[in-house]
Amino acid sequence: MNASFPPHDPGHVPVMLAEVMEYLAPHDGGRYVDGTFGGGGYARAILASCACQLWGIDRDPAAIARGQALAPTYITADGTPRLHLLHGGFADMAALLADAGVARVDGIVLDLGVSSYQIDEADRGFSFRMDGPLDMRMGDTGPTAADVVNTLPEDELADIIYHYGEERLSRRVARAIVAARAGSPLLRTTQLADVVRSVVRPDRSGIDPATRTFQGLRIHVNDELGQIRRVLEQARHLLAAGGRLVVVSFHSLEDRLVKQAMALAAGRVPAPSRHDPRAMTERAGPTGFRLLTGRPIRPGAEETRRNPRARSARLRAMECIAPLSIPESEPAE
């Protein structure tokens, strides 16, 4: 095994890295997937910890390019690559791995937050603190945030901002956006941020008034919740016996999906009311998974001090006890 560890990139700080490694528990001979490769922080740590193979998935071409530059660092003594890059969304994880000849893996890690690289690059359009094109796409295809804010009806905009951004003043924000775009299209991040700030005042939290609107648009543009639902379903079928799924989320919408999916996989179905006819039916029995985290694990005070972006992070993990059958559409090894 090549155990060398490349110098840490100060621009990319993997959130809850120690906790991720603890719950993932990588081992020699294992096969692992970093479904949100980003800056490669988790991937580096996993590859440096043991003689394993890792597949990094990302729909951002820039992330794949960073991974390809890193790959020569991780090669076995006989010249076999240990880091493999797959370009695509993690919602297509099963198909991407099948195409690479991989049917079962020993661990999957997902960091559901937007990459620090994407936030810090003004041209990607994720940040309301820097002027850039109103893009927000994690990949390089599909409608941009500018397309959304300049074409959707007011009520649809309000729904996106309310449901995905959890902005209680969503209708006021949507009304302001429609009024602003009537004069000229909103094409820059600072334009949109200024419109939002004109109708949403700062509160005691200290969070910028534009935060929730930008979050809602980003989630919509990238179909983030749909992607999460699909990858969580696929992960159950990809894990080998003893394999673990570790997920780090950053807001309540993501964490709720992860919590529900893991609870369902572990057979923890909420009991219906005794007045509900479903109470007469058989409850879920033992399943092939067990929860490793009863409650979400939160970052420590020292990490949040060093990396403010970690403050809202939540980690959940589960382990496969008995592997599920692989769907027929996904060829086995």
C-alpha positions as CSV (number, residue, x, y, z in Angstrom):
1,M,0.0,0.0,0.0
2,N,1.1,3.5,-0.7
3,A,0.3,5.2,2.6
4,S,1.7,8.6,1.7
5,F,-0.8,11.4,2.3
6,P,-0.7,14.5,0.1
7,P,-0.3,17.8,1.8
8,H,-3.6,19.1,3.1
9,D,-5.3,21.7,0.9
10,P,-6.2,24.6,3.2
11,G,-9.0,25.5,0.8
12,H,-10.9,22.3,1.5
13,V,-11.6,21.2,5.0
14,P,-13.4,17.8,5.2
15,V,-16.2,18.1,7.8
16,M,-16.2,15.7,10.7
17,L,-13.3,13.7,9.2
18,A,-12.4,11.9,12.4
19,E,-16.0,10.9,13.0
20,V,-16.5,9.8,9.3
21,M,-13.4,7.5,9.6
22,E,-14.6,6.1,12.9
23,Y,-18.0,5.0,11.6
24,L,-16.8,4.0,8.1
25,A,-14.0,1.9,9.7
26,P,-12.1,1.2,6.4
27,H,-9.9,-1.9,6.3
28,D,-7.3,-3.6,4.1
29,G,-8.8,-5.2,1.0
30,G,-11.9,-3.1,1.3
31,R,-13.8,-1.4,-1.5
32,Y,-15.1,2.1,-0.8
33,V,-17.1,4.8,-2.5
34,D,-16.8,8.6,-1.9
35,G,-20.1,9.6,-3.6
36,T,-19.3,13.3,-3.2
37,F,-15.6,13.5,-4.1
38,G,-15.4,17.3,-4.1
39,G,-11.9,18.2,-2.9
40,G,-11.0,14.5,-2.1
41,G,-10.7,15.1,1.6
42,Y,-12.5,11.9,2.7
43,A,-10.9,9.9,-0.2
44,R,-7.4,10.8,0.9
45,A,-8.0,9.8,4.4
46,I,-9.6,6.5,3.5
47,L,-6.8,5.6,1.0
48,A,-4.1,6.6,3.5
49,S,-5.6,4.5,6.3
50,C,-5.4,1.1,4.7
51,A,-4.7,-1.0,1.6
52,C,-8.0,-0.5,-0.1
53,Q,-9.6,0.6,-3.4
54,L,-11.8,3.7,-3.7
55,W,-14.2,5.0,-6.3
56,G,-14.8,8.7,-6.2
57,I,-18.0,10.0,-7.8
58,D,-18.8,13.6,-8.7
59,R,-20.9,15.4,-11.3
60,D,-18.6,18.4,-11.2
61,P,-15.9,18.1,-14.0
62,A,-13.5,20.2,-11.9
63,A,-13.7,17.7,-9.0
64,I,-13.0,14.8,-11.4
65,A,-10.0,16.7,-12.8
66,R,-8.7,17.2,-9.2
67,G,-9.1,13.5,-8.5
68,Q,-7.4,12.5,-11.7
69,A,-4.4,14.6,-10.7
70,L,-4.4,12.9,-7.3
71,A,-4.8,9.3,-8.6
72,P,-1.1,8.7,-9.4
73,T,-0.3,9.2,-5.7
74,Y,-2.3,6.0,-4.9
75,I,-0.9,3.0,-6.8
76,T,0.0,-0.5,-5.5
77,A,3.5,-1.9,-5.7
78,D,2.5,-3.8,-8.9
79,G,1.2,-0.6,-10.5
80,T,-2.5,-1.1,-9.9
81,P,-4.5,2.1,-9.3
82,R,-6.3,2.4,-6.0
83,L,-8.2,5.6,-6.7
84,H,-10.8,5.5,-9.5
85,L,-12.8,8.5,-10.7
86,L,-16.4,8.3,-12.0
87,H,-18.0,11.3,-13.6
88,G,-21.7,11.5,-12.8
89,G,-24.3,12.3,-10.1
90,F,-24.4,10.1,-7.0
91,A,-28.0,9.3,-7.8
92,D,-26.5,7.1,-10.6
93,M,-24.1,5.4,-8.3
94,A,-25.3,1.9,-9.0
95,A,-25.1,2.3,-12.7
96,L,-21.7,4.0,-12.5
97,L,-20.2,1.3,-10.4
98,A,-21.8,-1.5,-12.5
99,D,-20.1,0.0,-15.6
100,A,-16.8,-0.1,-13.6
101,G,-17.4,-3.8,-12.8
102,V,-18.2,-3.2,-9.2
103,A,-21.3,-4.9,-7.6
104,R,-20.6,-4.8,-3.8
105,V,-18.7,-2.3,-1.7
106,D,-17.6,-2.2,2.0
107,G,-18.4,1.4,2.6
108,I,-20.0,4.5,1.1
109,V,-19.5,8.1,2.4
110,L,-21.7,11.0,1.3
111,D,-21.1,14.7,2.2
112,L,-24.3,16.3,1.1
113,G,-23.1,19.9,1.5
114,V,-22.1,22.0,-1.4
115,S,-18.3,21.8,-2.0
116,S,-16.2,24.5,-0.5
117,Y,-14.5,24.8,-3.9
118,Q,-17.9,25.6,-5.5
119,I,-18.7,28.2,-2.9
120,D,-15.4,29.9,-3.1
121,E,-15.4,30.2,-6.9
122,A,-17.4,33.3,-7.8
123,D,-17.9,32.0,-11.3
124,R,-19.9,29.1,-10.0
125,G,-22.6,31.4,-8.7
126,F,-23.3,29.7,-5.4
127,S,-22.2,32.6,-3.1
128,F,-24.2,35.7,-2.3
129,R,-21.0,37.2,-0.9
130,M,-19.1,37.4,-4.2
131,D,-20.3,38.7,-7.5
132,G,-20.6,36.1,-10.2
133,P,-23.0,34.7,-12.8
134,L,-26.2,33.4,-11.3
135,D,-25.5,29.7,-12.1
136,M,-25.5,27.4,-9.0
137,R,-25.2,24.1,-11.1
138,M,-23.1,21.5,-9.5
139,G,-22.5,20.0,-12.9
140,D,-22.3,21.6,-16.3
141,T,-25.7,20.8,-17.8
142,G,-29.3,21.9,-17.2
143,P,-31.1,25.2,-16.3
144,T,-29.2,27.7,-14.2
145,A,-30.5,29.7,-11.2
146,A,-30.8,32.7,-13.6
147,D,-33.1,30.6,-15.8
148,V,-35.2,29.8,-12.8
149,V,-35.5,33.3,-11.3
150,N,-36.2,35.0,-14.6
151,T,-38.8,32.6,-16.1
152,L,-40.8,30.9,-13.3
153,P,-44.1,32.4,-12.2
154,E,-44.2,34.1,-8.9
155,D,-46.1,31.4,-7.1
156,E,-43.7,28.7,-8.2
157,L,-40.7,30.8,-7.1
158,A,-42.3,31.3,-3.7
159,D,-42.9,27.6,-3.3
160,I,-39.2,26.7,-4.1
161,I,-37.9,29.3,-1.7
162,Y,-40.3,28.3,1.0
163,H,-40.0,24.5,0.8
164,Y,-36.3,24.2,-0.1
165,G,-35.0,27.3,1.5
166,E,-37.3,27.3,4.5
167,E,-37.7,31.0,4.1
168,R,-41.0,32.1,5.8
169,L,-41.0,35.4,3.8
170,S,-40.9,33.5,0.5
171,R,-43.9,35.2,-1.1
172,R,-42.4,38.6,-0.3
173,V,-39.1,37.5,-1.8
174,A,-40.7,36.0,-4.9
175,R,-42.8,39.2,-5.4
176,A,-39.6,41.3,-5.2
177,I,-37.8,39.1,-7.7
178,V,-40.6,39.3,-10.3
179,A,-40.7,43.1,-9.9
180,A,-37.0,43.4,-10.3
181,R,-36.7,41.2,-13.4
182,A,-39.5,43.2,-15.1
183,G,-36.8,46.0,-15.5
184,S,-33.9,43.7,-16.5
185,P,-33.0,40.1,-16.1
186,L,-31.3,39.1,-12.8
187,L,-28.1,37.6,-14.1
188,R,-25.6,38.1,-11.2
189,T,-25.4,36.8,-7.7
190,T,-25.1,40.2,-6.1
191,Q,-28.2,41.4,-8.0
192,L,-30.3,38.6,-6.5
193,A,-28.8,39.0,-3.1
194,D,-29.6,42.7,-3.1
195,V,-33.2,42.1,-4.1
196,V,-33.7,39.6,-1.3
197,R,-32.0,41.9,1.3
198,S,-34.4,44.7,0.3
199,V,-37.4,42.7,1.6
200,V,-35.8,40.4,4.3
201,R,-34.2,42.1,7.2
202,P,-31.3,40.7,9.2
203,D,-32.3,38.8,12.4
204,R,-30.5,37.8,15.6
205,S,-29.0,34.7,14.1
206,G,-26.5,36.8,12.1
207,I,-27.2,34.8,9.0
208,D,-27.3,36.8,5.8
209,P,-30.9,37.4,4.7
210,A,-30.1,36.0,1.3
211,T,-28.9,32.6,2.7
212,R,-32.2,30.8,2.6
213,T,-33.3,32.0,-0.8
214,F,-29.9,30.9,-2.3
215,Q,-30.2,27.5,-0.6
216,G,-33.7,27.0,-2.0
217,L,-32.7,27.9,-5.5
218,R,-29.5,25.7,-5.3
219,I,-31.5,22.7,-4.1
220,H,-34.1,23.1,-6.9
221,V,-31.5,23.7,-9.7
222,N,-29.6,20.5,-8.7
223,D,-32.6,18.4,-7.7
224,E,-30.7,17.7,-4.5
225,L,-33.4,16.1,-2.5
226,G,-34.4,13.8,-5.4
227,Q,-30.7,12.8,-5.8
228,I,-30.5,12.0,-2.1
229,R,-33.6,9.8,-2.2
230,R,-32.2,7.8,-5.1
231,V,-28.7,7.3,-3.7
232,L,-30.0,6.2,-0.3
233,E,-32.1,3.5,-2.0
234,Q,-29.2,2.3,-4.2
235,A,-26.7,2.3,-1.3
236,R,-28.8,-0.4,0.5
237,H,-28.3,-2.8,-2.4
238,L,-24.6,-2.0,-2.9
239,L,-23.3,-2.7,0.6
240,A,-21.7,-6.0,1.3
241,A,-22.0,-7.8,4.7
242,G,-20.4,-5.5,7.3
243,G,-20.5,-2.6,4.8
244,R,-21.3,0.8,6.2
245,L,-23.1,3.9,4.9
246,V,-22.0,7.2,6.5
247,V,-23.8,10.4,5.5
248,V,-23.0,14.0,6.6
249,S,-25.8,16.4,6.0
250,F,-26.0,20.2,6.6
251,H,-29.7,21.2,7.0
252,S,-32.9,19.7,8.2
253,L,-34.3,18.7,4.8
254,E,-31.3,16.5,4.0
255,D,-31.1,15.1,7.5
256,R,-34.8,14.2,7.6
257,L,-34.4,12.1,4.4
258,V,-31.3,10.3,5.7
259,K,-33.0,9.7,9.1
260,Q,-36.1,8.2,7.5
261,A,-34.2,6.1,5.0
262,M,-31.9,4.6,7.6
263,A,-34.7,4.0,10.1
264,L,-36.7,2.2,7.3
265,A,-33.7,0.1,6.4
266,A,-33.3,-0.9,10.0
267,G,-37.0,-1.8,10.3
268,R,-37.8,1.1,12.6
269,V,-41.2,1.9,11.2
270,P,-43.2,4.4,13.3
271,A,-46.1,2.7,15.1
272,P,-49.6,3.8,13.9
273,S,-52.2,5.0,16.2
274,R,-54.2,2.2,18.0
275,H,-57.2,3.6,16.2
276,D,-55.6,3.2,12.8
277,P,-56.5,0.0,10.9
278,R,-52.8,-0.5,10.1
279,A,-52.2,-1.3,13.8
280,M,-53.8,-4.7,13.1
281,T,-51.2,-5.6,10.5
282,E,-47.8,-7.2,11.1
283,R,-45.0,-4.8,12.0
284,A,-41.7,-4.8,10.2
285,G,-39.5,-7.7,11.4
286,P,-35.7,-8.0,11.5
287,T,-33.9,-6.4,8.5
288,G,-30.5,-6.6,6.9
289,F,-29.3,-3.3,8.5
290,R,-28.6,-1.9,11.9
291,L,-28.2,1.8,12.9
292,L,-24.8,2.8,14.2
293,T,-26.1,6.2,15.3
294,G,-29.3,6.5,17.3
295,R,-29.1,10.3,17.1
296,P,-27.1,12.4,14.7
297,I,-23.5,13.0,15.6
298,R,-22.5,16.7,15.7
299,P,-19.1,18.3,15.3
300,G,-17.2,19.3,18.4
301,A,-16.7,22.9,19.5
302,E,-13.1,23.0,18.3
303,E,-14.0,22.0,14.8
304,T,-16.8,24.5,14.5
305,R,-14.4,27.2,15.8
306,R,-11.8,26.2,13.1
307,N,-14.3,25.6,10.4
308,P,-17.6,27.6,10.7
309,R,-19.1,25.7,7.8
310,A,-19.2,22.6,10.0
311,R,-21.6,24.1,12.6
312,S,-24.7,22.7,11.0
313,A,-23.3,19.3,10.1
314,R,-25.0,16.1,11.3
315,L,-23.6,12.6,10.7
316,R,-25.7,9.4,10.6
317,A,-24.4,5.9,9.8
318,M,-25.7,2.3,9.4
319,E,-24.2,-1.1,8.8
320,C,-25.3,-3.9,6.5
321,I,-25.9,-7.2,8.3
322,A,-27.3,-9.3,5.5
323,P,-26.8,-8.0,1.9
324,L,-29.9,-7.3,-0.2
325,S,-30.2,-8.9,-3.6
326,I,-28.8,-6.9,-6.5
327,P,-31.5,-5.6,-8.8
328,E,-31.5,-7.5,-12.1
329,S,-30.9,-4.3,-14.0
330,E,-27.5,-4.0,-12.3
331,P,-25.1,-6.8,-13.4
332,A,-23.3,-8.5,-10.6
333,E,-19.5,-9.2,-10.7
